[in-house]
Amino acid sequence: MEETQKLNIYQKLAKIRKPVEILQKNKAGYGYKYVTEDALLARITGLMDRLGVSLIPQINPGTMTVEPYHYTKTKSTKAGDTYEEHVNEILVHCDMQWVWVNNEDPSDRVVVPWAMVGQQSDASQAFGSGLSYASRYFILKYFNVATSEDDPDNWRSAQKEAEATEDRAIAEGIIATFDSLVRQFVADHPDKTDDVKKFITRFVKSGNYNNIKDPKLASKLLEDFKKTYIKEDK
């Protein structure tokens, strides 16, 4: 546990999030597909134990309401006639909060306000289903978990492509700044043109810095150029 003691609660939660960033919907019901609570918990409870993190649900005192809920549903007979079915259920609601706790330092915690709503024919069933629903969706939304009917690998490919597109845009902006700077420098110091070309090949062998798509490499090129030539120029 020596390594985890160096991590605060946010750092631990970041580690827990990684393996649960995308989950495939694994159950169908009520006209749609969804990720079950057990599939979700299977991904995070092992890391919670390893990193020393607890998740505590708390109902805010005085906020629980239990009341009858009446509604009608339009149904059809085998003959094709329609009629209104009266349904009487119990609606349970409360304000609550979920508390992430760093077991190594219980004062290090994250408190997230939430709510719970359950609706069933029995009050205890309404409470249980509402709490299960709240638990599942809290974890999904807290960790920004993407749920897909498709293969998770396809989602990850799309995510990586989006990240690559963003990286290229950042790199292009840095390279545009570098291009303006290097052109002005060469115009002011034509005798150093070959030296600058040689300098650039240290970052991109072809010498065409417009091919750089990595923001870190582009930043390093710009920074080193300024240190090597602009300070010298001054």
C-alpha positions in Angstrom: 0.0 0.0 0.0 3.1 2.2 0.1 2.5 3.5 -3.5 -1.2 4.3 -3.0 -0.5 6.3 0.2 1.1 8.9 -2.1 -2.1 9.3 -4.1 -5.0 11.6 -3.1 -8.6 10.6 -3.7 -8.8 12.3 -7.1 -5.7 10.5 -8.3 -7.0 7.2 -7.1 -10.4 7.8 -8.8 -8.5 8.6 -12.1 -6.8 5.2 -11.9 -10.2 3.5 -11.3 -11.8 5.2 -14.2 -9.4 4.0 -16.9 -10.6 0.4 -17.3 -14.3 1.5 -17.2 -14.2 4.2 -19.9 -16.3 2.1 -22.3 -18.7 -0.7 -21.6 -20.8 -2.7 -24.0 -24.5 -2.9 -23.2 -25.1 -6.4 -22.0 -28.8 -6.7 -21.2 -32.1 -5.8 -22.9 -35.3 -4.8 -21.1 -38.1 -2.3 -21.0 -37.6 -1.6 -24.7 -33.9 -0.7 -24.6 -30.4 -2.1 -23.9 -28.3 -1.2 -20.9 -25.2 -2.0 -18.8 -26.1 -4.0 -15.7 -24.9 -3.0 -12.3 -22.9 -6.2 -11.8 -21.0 -5.7 -15.0 -20.2 -2.2 -14.0 -19.1 -3.0 -10.5 -17.0 -5.9 -11.7 -14.8 -3.4 -13.5 -14.2 -1.1 -10.5 -14.4 -3.0 -7.2 -11.1 -4.8 -7.7 -9.3 -1.5 -8.2 -11.2 0.1 -5.3 -9.8 -2.6 -3.0 -6.3 -2.3 -4.4 -6.1 1.4 -4.2 -8.0 1.7 -0.9 -11.1 3.5 -1.9 -14.7 3.2 -0.5 -17.9 4.4 -2.0 -20.6 5.3 0.6 -24.2 6.1 -0.3 -26.0 8.4 2.1 -29.6 9.5 2.2 -30.1 13.0 3.4 -32.2 12.9 6.6 -35.7 14.3 6.2 -35.8 14.1 2.4 -37.5 10.7 2.0 -41.0 10.7 0.6 -43.2 7.6 0.0 -46.5 8.3 -1.8 -49.0 6.6 -4.0 -48.7 7.1 -7.7 -51.7 6.5 -10.0 -51.6 6.5 -13.8 -53.4 4.9 -16.7 -52.0 2.9 -19.7 -53.8 2.5 -23.0 -53.9 -1.2 -23.9 -55.5 -3.2 -26.6 -57.6 -6.4 -26.6 -57.1 -9.3 -29.0 -60.1 -7.9 -30.9 -58.2 -4.7 -31.5 -60.3 -2.6 -29.0 -58.5 -0.2 -26.7 -59.1 0.5 -23.1 -57.5 2.4 -20.2 -55.8 0.3 -17.5 -55.5 2.0 -14.1 -52.2 1.3 -12.3 -51.5 2.0 -8.7 -47.9 2.1 -7.6 -45.7 3.5 -4.9 -43.3 6.4 -5.7 -40.2 6.7 -3.4 -37.9 9.7 -3.6 -35.1 11.2 -1.6 -32.1 13.4 -1.9 -28.8 11.7 -1.3 -25.1 11.9 -1.8 -22.4 9.5 -2.8 -19.1 9.8 -0.9 -15.8 8.6 -2.3 -13.4 8.0 0.6 -9.6 7.5 0.6 -9.3 4.6 3.1 -5.7 5.7 3.9 -7.0 9.2 5.0 -10.8 9.2 5.6 -10.8 13.0 5.7 -9.7 12.9 2.0 -13.1 12.5 0.3 -15.3 13.6 -2.6 -19.0 14.2 -1.8 -21.3 14.2 -4.8 -25.0 15.3 -4.4 -27.4 13.0 -6.1 -31.1 11.9 -6.0 -33.0 8.6 -5.9 -36.4 7.8 -7.4 -38.0 4.4 -7.4 -41.4 3.3 -8.6 -42.9 -0.1 -8.0 -46.1 -1.7 -6.7 -44.4 -2.2 -3.3 -42.6 0.5 -1.2 -39.6 -1.7 -0.4 -39.3 -2.8 -4.0 -39.5 0.8 -5.1 -36.7 1.8 -2.7 -34.5 -1.1 -3.8 -34.9 -0.6 -7.5 -34.5 3.1 -7.1 -31.2 2.7 -5.2 -29.9 0.2 -7.7 -30.8 2.5 -10.6 -29.2 5.5 -8.8 -26.0 3.5 -8.1 -25.6 2.4 -11.6 -26.1 5.8 -13.1 -24.0 7.5 -10.6 -21.0 5.4 -11.5 -21.7 5.7 -15.2 -22.0 9.5 -15.0 -19.2 10.1 -12.5 -16.7 8.3 -14.6 -18.1 9.5 -17.9 -18.5 5.9 -19.0 -19.5 5.5 -22.6 -22.0 2.7 -23.2 -22.3 1.2 -26.6 -24.2 -1.6 -28.4 -21.2 -1.8 -30.7 -17.8 -3.4 -30.0 -15.9 -1.3 -27.5 -12.8 -1.5 -29.7 -14.7 0.6 -32.4 -15.4 3.2 -29.8 -11.8 3.3 -28.7 -10.7 3.7 -32.3 -13.0 6.7 -32.7 -11.7 8.1 -29.4 -8.1 7.8 -30.5 -8.9 9.4 -33.9 -10.5 12.3 -32.1 -7.5 12.7 -29.9 -5.2 12.5 -32.9 -7.2 15.2 -34.7 -7.0 17.5 -31.7 -3.2 16.8 -31.4 -2.8 17.7 -35.1 -4.7 21.0 -34.7 -2.5 22.0 -31.7 0.7 21.0 -33.5 -0.4 23.0 -36.6 -0.9 26.1 -34.4 2.6 25.8 -32.9 4.2 25.1 -36.3 2.5 28.2 -37.7 4.2 30.3 -35.0 7.5 28.6 -35.6 7.2 29.1 -39.4 6.7 32.8 -38.9 9.6 33.1 -36.5 12.1 31.1 -38.5 11.2 32.9 -41.8 11.8 36.2 -40.1 15.1 35.0 -38.5 16.4 33.7 -41.8 15.4 36.9 -43.6 17.4 38.9 -41.0 20.3 36.4 -40.9 20.7 34.8 -44.4 24.1 33.6 -43.5 22.6 31.2 -41.0 20.1 29.6 -43.4 22.1 26.3 -43.6 22.6 26.2 -39.9 18.9 26.6 -39.3 18.1 23.8 -41.8 20.5 21.5 -40.0 18.9 22.4 -36.7 15.5 21.5 -38.0 16.6 18.1 -39.2 17.3 17.2 -35.6 13.5 17.2 -35.1 12.3 16.0 -38.5 14.8 14.2 -40.8 13.3 15.5 -44.0 13.6 19.1 -42.8 9.9 19.7 -43.5 8.7 20.8 -40.2 5.1 21.1 -41.5 5.0 17.3 -41.3 5.2 17.4 -37.5 1.9 16.3 -36.0 2.9 15.7 -32.4 2.3 18.8 -30.2 5.1 17.9 -27.8 7.6 17.7 -30.7 6.3 20.9 -32.2 6.7 22.7 -28.8 10.2 21.3 -28.3 11.2 22.6 -31.8 9.8 26.0 -31.1 11.3 26.2 -27.6 14.8 25.0 -28.6 14.8 27.4 -31.6 14.1 30.3 -29.4 16.8 29.3 -26.9 19.3 28.7 -29.7 18.7 31.6 -32.1 16.4 34.2 -30.7 18.4 34.8 -27.5 21.6 34.7 -29.5 20.0 37.3 -31.9 19.3 39.6 -28.9 
